[in-house]
């Protein structure tokens, strides 16, 4: 359990630093990633590390200071749920936001 939580923590740390090689190193080659249906970037399940990172990099082109900060981790076996907040300023209109998330 501790290994799974540590891996997820390292993902958030690497993502926060913008360290793409570190993010890629944490993903399984068969990773599948989807956003919540009402999230603006939802359109398909991303398959493979590079597809996932490409989608995540879109966020940095649309947002200033976008962040996804996990505050709590709940684990059972190798499944981890992280609870946290998204924040950032949308470049096109200059508005900021703060929203909770739950990631599995």
C-alpha positions in Angstrom: 0.0 0.0 0.0 2.8 2.4 0.9 4.4 1.9 -2.5 1.2 2.8 -4.4 0.7 6.0 -2.3 4.4 6.9 -2.7 4.1 6.5 -6.5 1.0 8.7 -6.6 2.6 11.4 -4.4 5.7 11.4 -6.7 3.3 11.9 -9.7 1.7 15.0 -8.1 5.2 16.4 -7.1 6.6 15.8 -10.7 3.5 17.3 -12.3 3.7 20.3 -10.0 7.3 20.9 -11.1 6.5 20.4 -14.7 9.0 17.5 -14.8 7.6 15.6 -17.9 10.3 12.8 -17.9 9.6 12.1 -14.2 5.8 11.9 -14.9 6.4 9.6 -17.8 8.6 7.3 -15.7 5.8 6.8 -13.3 3.2 5.7 -15.9 2.7 2.0 -16.8 2.9 1.5 -20.6 -0.7 0.4 -20.6 -2.0 3.4 -18.6 -5.6 4.5 -19.4 -6.7 8.0 -18.3 -10.0 9.8 -18.5 -11.3 13.0 -17.2 -14.6 13.6 -15.5 -17.4 13.9 -18.1 -18.1 17.6 -17.3 -14.4 18.6 -17.1 -13.6 20.9 -20.0 -10.9 18.5 -21.3 -13.0 15.4 -21.3 -13.3 13.8 -24.8 -11.9 10.3 -24.7 -9.9 7.8 -22.8 -6.2 8.5 -23.3 -4.1 5.3 -23.7 -0.4 5.2 -23.2 2.0 7.6 -21.3 2.6 10.0 -24.2 -1.2 10.5 -24.9 -1.7 11.2 -21.2 1.1 13.7 -21.0 0.0 15.4 -24.2 -3.4 16.0 -22.6 -1.9 17.3 -19.4 0.4 19.7 -21.3 -2.7 21.2 -22.9 -3.6 22.5 -19.4 -0.4 24.6 -19.3 -1.1 26.2 -22.6 -4.6 27.3 -21.5 -3.9 28.1 -17.8 -1.5 30.3 -15.9 -0.4 28.7 -12.6 -2.6 25.6 -13.1 -2.1 23.2 -10.3 -3.5 19.9 -9.0 -2.6 19.5 -5.4 -3.5 16.4 -3.5 -4.1 16.8 0.2 -5.2 13.3 1.2 -4.5 9.7 0.0 -6.8 6.8 0.7 -5.3 3.4 -0.3 -6.5 -0.2 -0.4 -4.1 -2.7 -2.1 -2.6 -1.0 -5.1 -5.6 1.3 -5.6 -5.2 4.9 -4.4 -7.8 7.7 -4.3 -6.3 11.2 -3.9 -8.4 14.1 -2.7 -7.2 17.6 -3.5 -7.8 20.9 -5.3 -7.3 22.3 -8.8 -6.5 26.0 -9.2 -5.3 28.4 -11.8 -6.1 31.4 -14.0 -7.7 30.8 -17.4 -5.6 32.8 -19.9 -8.3 33.7 -22.3 -10.4 35.6 -19.8 -8.1 36.1 -16.8 -10.4 34.4 -14.3 -9.2 32.2 -11.6 -10.8 29.1 -10.1 -10.4 26.7 -7.2 -12.2 23.3 -7.4 -12.0 20.1 -5.4 -11.1 16.8 -7.1 -11.1 13.1 -6.3 -8.7 11.0 -8.5 -8.5 7.2 -8.6 
